[in-house]
Amino acid sequence: MDHLATEFVISTLMVVLCVAIHGIGLFSLNRAVRTESAIERLRHIDPLSPRGAVFTLVTVIAMLALHGVEIWAFAFVYLATGAVTGLENALYFSTISYSTVGYNDAHIGADWRLLGAFESILGVFLLGWSTAFFFRMLGRIEAH
């Protein structure tokens, strides 16, 4: 298999893995606040109260942890493939790619630029998914 095909397969597998991680993570977070007792507690929380602030903070931290896992996963793939040398460089490149800041692709080997592009596209979707999820979670306490 030529290198482009290998890069495409690895990129696709990473997208599928990260979407699964993100979906399972958001599903789990959603399930945690959809129990009967949680729903009843949420109905009585003022969004501007300390409890409302803690709910918001926990939700944000959980979502950031999901993004962190996905960024680290790409960083490890960059290291494993030799696309980027050094953990700090791999993590930095993964973070700027995922967040679509993407200063430039000088940090990644020319043969692996497609992998970085896939991570950027994925980051747009997963960050958008998290944003939609976050507003839905906040709506649970503000609607009451």
Buried (B, 14 or more C-beta within 10 A) or exposed (E): EEEEEEBBEBBEEBBEBBBEBBEEBBEEBEEEBEEEEBEEBBEEBEBEEEBBEEBBEBBEEBBEEBBEEBBBBBBBBBBEBEBBEEEEBBBBBBBBBBBEEBEEBEBBBEBBEBBBBBBBEBBEEBBEBBEEBBEEBBEBBBEE
